[in-house]
Amino acid sequence: MKRSYQICKQCIMDTSDSMITFNKDGICNHCNQYKEQVQYLYSREELKRVAEIIKKEGKDKKYDCVLAVSGGVDSCMAAYTAKKYGLRPLAIHVDNGWNSEISQSNIERVLKQLNINLYTHVIDWEEFKDLQVSFLKSSVSNIDYPYDHAILSLFFEMAKKMGVRYIVHGGNDRTEFIMPRGWGYNSWDQKHLRAIHKKFGKIKNLKTYPSVSMWQLFYYSFIKKIRNFRILDYIDYNKKEAKEFLIKEFGWKDYGGKHCESIYTRFFLGYVLPKKFGFDRNRAWLSNLIISGQMARREALKELETGFYSSEKEMEENKGYIIKKLGFTTEEFEKIMALPIKNYSDYPNNSFFLNRSGFIVKLARKVLRKI
């Protein structure tokens, strides 16, 4: 039965999340869960303690950690915070062929002034394009899955190669905790990725694409004891203030929205998801800012209406560029957009281990997030 429309009275999450619930006051489950989560965020004193552990373990090595950089505000602030607390990271960027000029400029500006070395891994374009086309044809909502999976794989592999145990990045609960599970699927699932590529891809074997199996994750986490360090969870992180700081100190440029440092991700978020799947992830990200006290609800509603593009013309130009680069005609792309929506469960996957058994969930939420 189709639900009647309802929107949270505190944040802006609504029934575009099919699993959302509301209490008697009209407050959604996401708001309540957020309040429970943030009370466990670490303090600056804890950050100092953890930084000392990382420095001690990396004392005789060229680097003591690896650092994920994309050119966005979160990753640039993670770089600044890591350097501020005396860490010696090797910055790693994954280039999938969709970088915006602004994101590339931001990476270069910030890392140069912080004196952080950069390693850029360029994914083979033909392999990556074949994966992206496969996910579009599959009609699952997370068509950016191939990039997310490659990033996860590469950072574990680089940490092992550099002989360090810590992956520092800008992921954080303060501005990213709220995100409905029904709006995507766990990007750790190699089985799912391979199944979709086998069904829709043209390249038989992906020879160079970075990928990681569930058992490799077990090896990295329990044998090599590599840890995922969400450094921004240890500070009182405010996104607006962070942007102002980066602009003033480094000449950083705002790229216009969450994850818009990637041309393709911007299109995925701003066009494909709302047009085909009927939801907007920006609603969740803005809700995080509301509940954390960083944005007024009315301001968030206004920004939600603005969307990821400044004009219809800009969106159409972006759409045309992406269709051409992926090798589609406009008619072929529109046919893909019109295909029936699929769920990740329509394809082979390891969701039993990832979502139900608690094995990988504990790995992600407890082992990887604690030193």
C-alpha positions as CSV (number, residue, x, y, z in Angstrom):
1,M,0.0,0.0,0.0
2,K,1.3,3.4,-1.0
3,R,2.0,5.7,2.0
4,S,0.7,9.1,2.3
5,Y,3.3,11.8,2.1
6,Q,5.0,12.9,5.4
7,I,8.1,15.0,6.1
8,C,9.9,15.1,9.5
9,K,9.1,18.2,11.5
10,Q,12.7,18.5,12.7
11,C,14.9,17.6,9.6
12,I,13.7,17.3,6.0
13,M,13.7,13.5,5.6
14,D,10.4,12.3,4.1
15,T,8.6,9.2,2.8
16,S,10.9,9.1,-0.3
17,D,12.7,6.8,2.2
18,S,10.3,3.9,2.2
19,M,11.5,2.6,5.6
20,I,11.2,5.9,7.5
21,T,9.1,6.0,10.7
22,F,7.8,8.9,12.7
23,N,7.0,9.3,16.4
24,K,3.8,11.0,17.8
25,D,5.5,14.4,17.5
26,G,6.3,13.9,13.8
27,I,10.0,13.4,14.4
28,C,11.6,10.8,12.2
29,N,13.7,7.8,13.3
30,H,16.8,9.3,11.6
31,C,16.8,12.3,14.0
32,N,16.5,10.0,17.0
33,Q,19.3,7.7,15.8
34,Y,21.5,10.6,15.1
35,K,21.2,12.0,18.6
36,E,22.1,8.6,20.0
37,Q,25.1,8.3,17.7
38,V,26.8,11.7,18.2
39,Q,27.1,11.3,21.9
40,Y,29.8,8.7,21.2
41,L,31.9,11.0,19.0
42,Y,35.4,11.4,20.3
43,S,37.1,14.4,21.8
44,R,40.2,16.4,20.8
45,E,42.0,14.8,23.8
46,E,41.2,11.4,22.3
47,L,42.4,12.6,18.9
48,K,45.8,13.6,20.5
49,R,46.0,10.1,22.1
50,V,45.3,8.3,18.8
51,A,47.7,10.6,16.8
52,E,50.5,9.7,19.2
53,I,49.8,6.0,18.7
54,I,49.9,6.5,14.9
55,K,53.2,8.5,15.1
56,K,54.8,6.0,17.4
57,E,54.0,3.1,15.1
58,G,55.2,5.0,12.1
59,K,58.4,6.4,13.7
60,D,60.9,4.7,11.4
61,K,58.8,4.8,8.2
62,K,58.5,7.3,5.5
63,Y,54.8,7.7,6.2
64,D,52.8,6.8,9.2
65,C,49.4,6.6,7.5
66,V,47.6,6.9,4.1
67,L,45.2,9.8,3.5
68,A,42.2,9.8,1.1
69,V,41.8,13.0,-0.9
70,S,39.1,14.0,-3.4
71,G,39.4,17.8,-3.4
72,G,36.2,18.1,-1.4
73,V,35.8,20.0,1.9
74,D,35.8,16.8,4.1
75,S,38.9,15.3,2.6
76,C,40.8,18.6,2.6
77,M,39.9,19.2,6.2
78,A,41.0,15.7,7.0
79,A,44.4,16.5,5.4
80,Y,44.7,19.7,7.4
81,T,43.7,18.0,10.7
82,A,46.1,15.1,10.1
83,K,49.0,17.5,9.5
84,K,48.0,19.7,12.5
85,Y,48.3,16.8,14.8
86,G,51.7,15.8,13.5
87,L,50.9,12.9,11.2
88,R,53.0,12.2,8.1
89,P,50.4,10.9,5.6
90,L,50.8,9.8,2.0
91,A,47.8,11.3,0.2
92,I,46.1,9.0,-2.3
93,H,43.7,10.1,-5.0
94,V,41.8,7.7,-7.2
95,D,41.3,9.2,-10.7
96,N,38.4,7.5,-12.5
97,G,38.3,9.8,-15.5
98,W,35.6,12.1,-14.1
99,N,37.5,14.7,-12.1
100,S,36.4,18.3,-12.3
101,E,39.1,20.9,-12.8
102,I,38.1,22.5,-9.4
103,S,38.7,19.3,-7.5
104,Q,42.1,18.7,-9.1
105,S,43.1,22.3,-8.3
106,N,41.9,21.9,-4.7
107,I,44.0,18.8,-4.2
108,E,47.1,20.5,-5.5
109,R,46.6,23.7,-3.6
110,V,45.9,22.1,-0.2
111,L,48.5,19.3,-0.3
112,K,51.3,21.6,-1.7
113,Q,50.8,24.1,1.2
114,L,50.6,21.3,3.8
115,N,53.7,19.6,2.3
116,I,52.0,16.3,1.8
117,N,53.1,14.0,-0.9
118,L,50.4,12.7,-3.4
119,Y,50.0,9.4,-5.1
120,T,47.3,9.3,-7.9
121,H,46.0,6.0,-9.1
122,V,44.5,6.3,-12.5
123,I,41.9,3.5,-13.2
124,D,42.0,2.0,-16.7
125,W,39.3,4.0,-18.5
126,E,37.9,1.2,-20.7
127,E,37.5,-1.2,-17.8
128,F,35.9,1.5,-15.6
129,K,33.6,2.7,-18.4
130,D,32.5,-0.9,-18.9
131,L,31.6,-1.2,-15.2
132,Q,29.7,2.1,-15.1
133,V,27.7,1.2,-18.2
134,S,27.0,-2.2,-16.6
135,F,25.6,-0.6,-13.5
136,L,23.5,1.8,-15.5
137,K,22.0,-1.1,-17.4
138,S,21.4,-3.1,-14.2
139,S,18.9,-0.4,-13.0
140,V,20.1,-0.6,-9.4
141,S,20.2,2.8,-7.7
142,N,23.8,3.0,-6.7
143,I,25.4,3.4,-10.2
144,D,28.5,5.0,-8.6
145,Y,29.2,1.6,-6.9
146,P,32.3,0.8,-9.1
147,Y,34.1,4.0,-7.9
148,D,33.3,3.4,-4.2
149,H,34.5,-0.2,-4.4
150,A,37.7,0.8,-6.1
151,I,38.5,3.4,-3.5
152,L,37.9,0.9,-0.7
153,S,40.1,-1.7,-2.3
154,L,43.0,0.6,-3.3
155,F,43.3,2.2,0.2
156,F,43.6,-1.1,1.9
157,E,46.2,-2.3,-0.7
158,M,48.2,0.9,-0.4
159,A,48.2,0.8,3.4
160,K,49.6,-2.7,3.2
161,K,52.2,-1.7,0.6
162,M,53.4,1.3,2.6
163,G,53.6,-0.8,5.7
164,V,51.2,1.3,7.7
165,R,48.0,0.4,9.6
166,Y,45.9,3.6,9.4
167,I,43.7,4.9,6.6
168,V,42.7,8.5,7.4
169,H,39.7,10.1,5.6
170,G,37.1,12.7,5.9
171,G,34.0,10.5,6.4
172,N,32.2,11.6,9.6
173,D,29.0,11.0,11.5
174,R,28.3,14.7,12.2
175,T,27.5,15.5,8.6
176,E,27.0,12.1,7.0
177,F,25.3,9.8,9.5
178,I,21.8,10.1,8.1
179,M,21.5,8.0,4.9
180,P,18.6,5.5,4.4
181,R,19.8,1.9,3.7
182,G,17.2,1.6,1.0
183,W,19.0,4.3,-1.1
184,G,22.0,2.2,-1.9
185,Y,23.9,-1.0,-1.1
186,N,27.1,-1.8,0.6
187,S,30.0,-1.0,-1.8
188,W,32.2,-3.7,-0.1
189,D,30.4,-6.5,-2.0
190,Q,32.7,-7.8,-4.7
191,K,30.3,-10.6,-5.5
192,H,27.6,-8.1,-6.4
193,L,29.9,-6.0,-8.5
194,R,31.2,-9.0,-10.5
195,A,27.7,-10.4,-11.0
196,I,26.4,-7.2,-12.6
197,H,29.5,-6.8,-14.7
198,K,29.2,-10.4,-15.9
199,K,25.6,-9.9,-17.0
200,F,25.9,-6.5,-18.7
201,G,29.6,-5.9,-19.4
202,K,31.5,-6.4,-22.6
203,I,35.0,-6.8,-21.3
204,K,35.5,-10.4,-20.2
205,N,38.2,-9.9,-17.5
206,L,38.9,-6.8,-15.5
207,K,42.7,-7.0,-15.4
208,T,43.7,-3.8,-13.6
209,Y,40.5,-2.6,-11.8
210,P,41.1,-2.4,-8.0
211,S,38.8,-4.9,-6.2
212,V,38.6,-6.5,-2.8
213,S,36.8,-9.7,-1.7
214,M,35.2,-10.3,1.7
215,W,38.0,-12.6,2.7
216,Q,40.6,-10.0,1.6
217,L,38.8,-7.5,3.9
218,F,39.2,-10.1,6.7
219,Y,42.9,-10.4,5.9
220,Y,43.5,-6.6,5.9
221,S,41.5,-6.0,9.0
222,F,42.4,-9.0,11.3
223,I,45.8,-10.2,10.0
224,K,47.3,-6.9,8.9
225,K,45.2,-5.0,11.4
226,I,44.7,-2.0,9.1
227,R,42.3,0.6,10.7
228,N,40.0,3.1,9.1
229,F,40.5,6.4,11.0
230,R,37.6,8.9,10.7
231,I,39.6,11.9,11.9
232,L,36.8,14.5,11.6
233,D,34.8,12.5,14.2
234,Y,37.3,13.7,16.8
235,I,36.7,17.4,16.3
236,D,33.7,19.7,16.5
237,Y,33.3,19.6,12.7
238,N,31.3,22.4,11.0
239,K,31.1,22.2,7.2
240,K,30.4,25.9,6.6
241,E,33.2,27.0,8.9
242,A,35.5,24.4,7.3
243,K,34.8,25.8,3.8
244,E,35.5,29.4,4.9
245,F,38.7,28.3,6.5
246,L,39.9,26.4,3.5
247,I,39.1,29.3,1.2
248,K,41.0,31.7,3.4
249,E,44.0,29.6,4.1
250,F,44.5,27.6,0.9
251,G,42.5,29.3,-1.8
252,W,40.3,26.3,-1.9
253,K,37.2,26.6,-4.3
254,D,33.7,25.5,-3.6
255,Y,32.5,23.0,-6.2
256,G,28.8,23.5,-5.4
257,G,27.6,20.5,-3.6
258,K,28.2,17.2,-1.8
259,H,30.4,14.9,-4.0
260,C,30.2,17.4,-6.9
261,E,34.0,17.2,-7.2
262,S,33.2,14.3,-9.7
263,I,31.4,15.2,-12.9
264,Y,29.8,11.8,-13.0
265,T,28.8,11.6,-9.4
266,R,27.2,15.0,-9.7
267,F,25.1,13.7,-12.6
268,F,24.2,10.5,-10.7
269,L,23.1,12.5,-7.6
270,G,21.4,15.4,-9.4
271,Y,19.8,13.7,-12.3
272,V,19.6,9.9,-12.3
273,L,18.5,9.4,-8.7
274,P,15.7,11.9,-8.6
275,K,14.5,11.3,-12.2
276,K,14.5,7.5,-12.2
277,F,14.5,6.4,-8.5
278,G,12.5,9.2,-6.9
279,F,14.8,10.2,-4.1
280,D,17.5,12.9,-3.5
281,R,20.5,12.0,-1.3
282,N,21.0,15.7,-0.7
283,R,17.9,15.5,1.5
284,A,19.8,13.2,3.8
285,W,23.0,15.3,3.8
286,L,21.1,18.5,4.5
287,S,19.2,16.8,7.3
288,N,22.5,16.0,8.9
289,L,23.4,19.7,8.9
290,I,20.0,20.6,10.3
291,I,20.1,18.1,13.2
292,S,23.8,19.0,14.0
293,G,22.8,22.7,14.2
294,Q,24.8,23.8,11.2
295,M,21.9,24.9,9.0
296,A,18.3,26.2,9.5
297,R,15.6,23.9,8.2
298,R,14.1,26.6,5.9
299,E,17.6,27.2,4.4
300,A,17.9,23.4,3.8
301,L,14.5,23.3,2.1
302,K,15.6,26.2,-0.2
303,E,18.9,24.5,-1.0
304,L,17.1,21.2,-1.8
305,E,15.0,23.0,-4.4
306,T,18.1,24.5,-6.0
307,G,19.5,21.0,-6.6
308,F,22.9,20.1,-8.0
309,Y,22.8,22.4,-11.0
310,S,22.5,26.1,-11.3
311,S,20.3,25.9,-14.4
312,E,18.5,23.4,-16.7
313,K,21.0,24.3,-19.4
314,E,24.0,23.4,-17.2
315,M,22.3,20.0,-16.4
316,E,21.6,19.3,-20.1
317,E,25.2,20.1,-21.0
318,N,26.5,17.8,-18.3
319,K,24.1,15.1,-19.4
320,G,25.2,15.4,-23.0
321,Y,28.9,15.2,-22.1
322,I,28.4,12.1,-20.0
323,I,26.2,10.2,-22.5
324,K,28.8,10.9,-25.2
325,K,31.8,9.9,-23.0
326,L,30.1,6.6,-22.0
327,G,29.5,5.8,-25.7
328,F,25.6,6.0,-25.7
329,T,23.3,7.8,-28.1
330,T,20.6,9.9,-26.4
331,E,18.0,7.4,-27.3
332,E,20.0,4.5,-25.8
333,F,20.4,6.4,-22.6
334,E,16.7,7.3,-22.3
335,K,15.9,3.6,-22.8
336,I,18.1,2.7,-19.9
337,M,16.5,5.4,-17.8
338,A,13.1,3.9,-18.6
339,L,14.0,0.3,-17.6
340,P,12.2,-1.1,-14.5
341,I,13.9,-0.3,-11.3
342,K,15.9,-3.2,-9.7
343,N,17.0,-3.9,-6.2
344,Y,20.5,-5.1,-5.3
345,S,18.9,-8.4,-4.2
346,D,17.9,-9.0,-7.8
347,Y,21.5,-9.8,-8.5
348,P,23.9,-12.3,-6.7
349,N,25.4,-10.7,-3.5
350,N,26.9,-11.3,-0.1
351,S,24.2,-9.5,1.8
352,F,23.8,-12.3,4.2
353,F,27.3,-11.7,5.6
354,L,27.2,-7.9,5.1
355,N,23.7,-7.2,6.6
356,R,22.5,-10.2,8.7
357,S,25.3,-12.3,10.1
358,G,26.9,-9.3,11.9
359,F,30.4,-10.5,10.9
360,I,31.3,-7.8,8.4
361,V,29.0,-5.3,10.2
362,K,31.1,-5.6,13.3
363,L,34.2,-5.4,11.2
364,A,33.1,-2.1,9.7
365,R,31.5,-0.4,12.7
366,K,33.7,-1.6,15.5
367,V,37.0,-2.9,14.4
368,L,37.7,-0.5,11.6
369,R,36.6,2.6,13.5
370,K,38.6,2.0,16.6
371,I,42.3,2.1,17.1
